[in-house]
Amino acid sequence: MESFEQSKDLIEYYLALSIKQQFNIDLDLKDEFTFTENIVSKKMIIAPTFSDRILKDSEIKDFLHALISDINNEVQQDIVNRSDSEQLRNIV
């Protein structure tokens, strides 16, 4: 299984690519999310840690929040059966 850092890089790439396609801007999203454990399911999820730069732009904030929610919901369905990186590559 790949490390969380490698998974984070892949998710960062996916989110940045999605922002580029939707808004035609390049954003560094390195510190805009983290991994954490869902206290109910005990599974790893992506949690937004948006900076003021993201929070000030409601369209980008809402777009990123929706993407992260989609990833969390879709990944959690199959993550038990696949490695983290294989599942994330299918999303990207």
Summary of the structure (lengths in Angstrom):
residues: 92
radius of gyration: 13.0
end to end distance: 17.9
largest distance: 38.3
contacts: 232
relative contact order: 0.20
helix: 58%
strand: 11%
